[in-house]
Amino acid sequence: MQAIYGFHAVSTSPTEVREEFTLENHSQPTTPEQQRITNLKAAKDRASDALKAERDRQKKNQALKNLQSLNSIDQHK
């Protein structure tokens, strides 16, 4: 993970996620329409996560710019 995202981008160790599958979950095969809805919901969630990450990144960059400008003003005094 760190090689992909950078050494300081990963804040915690990977954790194992287990999902319980029961016969109820697999009793009916999904129709193509149901699969399409599921895929669209997943795409919506991914887009929402990407939007939040981008907004957070931009806020962080703006805060860093503000700090740098304050530091440069303090150094000139």
C-alpha positions in Angstrom: 0.0 0.0 0.0 2.7 2.5 0.9 4.5 1.9 -2.4 1.3 2.9 -4.2 0.2 5.8 -2.1 3.4 7.0 -0.5 4.9 6.2 2.9 2.9 8.7 4.9 -0.4 8.2 3.1 -1.3 5.0 5.0 -2.2 5.8 8.6 -3.1 2.3 9.8 -2.3 -1.3 9.1 -4.6 -3.1 6.7 -7.5 -5.0 8.5 -9.3 -8.1 7.4 -12.9 -7.6 6.6 -15.2 -10.6 6.7 -18.7 -10.8 5.3 -21.0 -13.4 6.5 -22.8 -15.2 3.6 -26.0 -17.0 4.3 -28.3 -19.0 2.1 -30.7 -16.0 2.2 -28.1 -13.9 0.4 -27.7 -16.4 -2.4 -31.2 -17.8 -2.7 -32.2 -15.7 -5.7 -29.9 -14.8 -8.5 -29.9 -11.2 -9.3 -31.5 -10.0 -12.5 -29.5 -7.8 -14.9 -31.6 -4.8 -13.8 -30.7 -5.5 -10.1 -27.1 -5.9 -11.0 -27.1 -2.6 -12.9 -28.7 -0.8 -9.9 -26.1 -2.4 -7.6 -23.3 -1.3 -9.9 -24.7 2.3 -10.2 -25.0 2.5 -6.4 -21.4 1.4 -6.0 -20.2 3.9 -8.6 -22.1 6.6 -6.8 -20.4 5.7 -3.5 -17.0 5.7 -5.2 -17.7 9.1 -6.8 -18.9 10.5 -3.4 -15.7 9.2 -1.7 -13.5 10.7 -4.5 -15.3 14.0 -4.2 -14.8 14.1 -0.4 -11.1 13.2 -0.8 -10.6 15.9 -3.4 -12.3 18.6 -1.2 -10.2 17.5 1.8 -7.0 17.7 -0.4 -7.9 21.2 -1.6 -8.7 22.4 1.9 -5.4 21.0 3.1 -3.5 22.7 0.3 -5.2 26.0 1.0 -4.4 25.8 4.7 -0.7 25.1 3.9 -0.6 28.1 1.5 -2.1 30.3 4.3 0.5 29.0 6.8 3.3 29.6 4.3 2.1 33.2 3.6 1.9 33.9 7.4 5.4 32.5 7.9 6.8 34.7 5.1 5.1 37.8 6.6 6.6 36.9 10.0 10.0 36.5 8.6 9.9 39.9 6.9 9.2 41.7 10.1 
